[in-house]
Amino acid sequence: MKREVPRSKDGRLLQSESGIQLKPFYEATDAPGHSDRPGDYPFTRGISPDMYRSEMWHIDMYAGFGNAEEARARYEFLLEQGASGVNIAMDLPTQLGYDSDHELAKGEVGRVGLAVDSLQDLQDVFQNTRLDQAKIVFTVANGIGPLALAWFMTVGDKQGVRREDYVIHLQNDPLKEYTGRGAYVLPLDPSLKLACDVIEFAARKGYRHWKPVGICGSQFRWGGSNAVQEVAFGLCEAITYIETLLARGLDVDSFAPMLELHLTTDIDLFEEVAKFRAVRRVWARLLKERYGARDPASCQLKISLYTAGYRLTKQEPLNNSVRITVQALAAILGGAQHIGTLSIDEALSTPSEESVRLALRTQQILAHEARVGHVADPLGGSFMVESLTNAVEEQIWVYIKEVDAMGGALQAIRNGYFQRYVDDGAYQHEKDVESGDRVVVGLNRFVDRRLIANSGIKPFKIRPQVEERQIERLKALRASRNPVEVGAALKALRDSARKGENVIEPLTRAVSAYATCGEIYDVFREVHGTYKDEKITL
């Protein structure tokens, strides 16, 4: 049955991505309450008066594959080409807390990211790059966030760089894995506990310049939810982290300035801009009115994001360059702090060097040639954008109140609330593509049959020797380290975990002894067990 929504004469649905119906035109009466200025509470128009005039957004390129040698070459290439920093993609065994020689790792080593078995791998990656010379982000370190922190700190220590002089930037949001990607390691409660150990450690040490968590709404969007649900559900998870840290006795202003929201930027240009403006407003009001934050920095939401890779097609992949450009433009006009542009061949393979360069150049052209960052919130005052911002904010609060009423994000995960929206959205998306209600150029409309068999893009391939060489490195590491030191460090970590203590200090000692990723997470699996996904009956 077709949904009753306005249509154009040629059949286009006249609504936003999230289903907000669009008027033929907008006027002042549609856009009340947009008198605040950039840098003023509730920061709808940006977290600072000048925005990109004084400091451009960070161009953070997501990359990583193979072993340390191959990843190092790609990272150094990106930095040489002008990237602000690199976001490290780790392979699936690493994300799940397994070593490269584990039976479950077979065939996956180095495939979708860098294989990291121990501190040695990261030391090799950064042998030519000091941590105070470039911003490095562990993007998919969610199930293993505490280990990523320990790796990062220990690399810095061995480089002789003071922790005050570099930024540790982690995703470290395990809750996202139970509602989106599925790369969970431990049960829900201990995962939340360990993620908060990371944030607490940074807060109590006074490392306010670090970013120990990037709370994700992105996984909801990649899974099938709409723009409003993406930010609303991300905020619900943020509430859970905030309240867990408050229960540990931390003052909200000691950690809130370090929090950021990790989102996606999609191709519905005006709704995406409105989404970023609305989520800043809601965040500011949550922090000030619900949690009593006094520091303005606590209320200034920092946003990191990637362009929407799920919109990219393997059919006519050169079209993806246009999609990526529009997505990046939406992020810039919406005031994001960290932007990663994906590559045109993402739907085919790990990106090639040429496509990664184009992704980087896309942001640089927008910044330096199109000059779209020269004015803070250039769409502010647009009747349409202001109306959409108000509509998105209103719907965000509806979802937050629903999740509050059921007991918070943990309960929403347990009862399948988030997952139902994601699954329903993904199903509706596919129906719309198949029916033609959603036009995807080159896929279901304007298809060039000559290009179906030949995309014109040569897929990048991981060398087949990567897994074998990585396992050899791992065996050599185990043979060269001090087994007594490793055993004592792992025992201390096990004892700390059983006592429910903050595990970051003993975990860092285990990393320094060159305990492996799998050995460390075997300790946590022994203490906390593993997560079993319970199927939800819809």
PyMOL commands that set and color helices and strands:
alter all, ss='L'
color gray80, all
select helices_A, chain A and resi 28-30+51-53+68-80+92-95+103-105+119-125+145-159+163-165+175-181+188-205+218-223+227-247+252-258+269-290+296-299+309-311+317-334+353-368+383-405+409-414+417-435+449-451+466-480+483-499+504-512+517-528
alter helices_A, ss='H'
color red, helices_A
select strands_A, chain A and resi 58-63+85-88+135-138+168-170+213-216+259-265+302-307+338-340
alter strands_A, ss='S'
color yellow, strands_A
deselect
rebuild
show_as cartoon
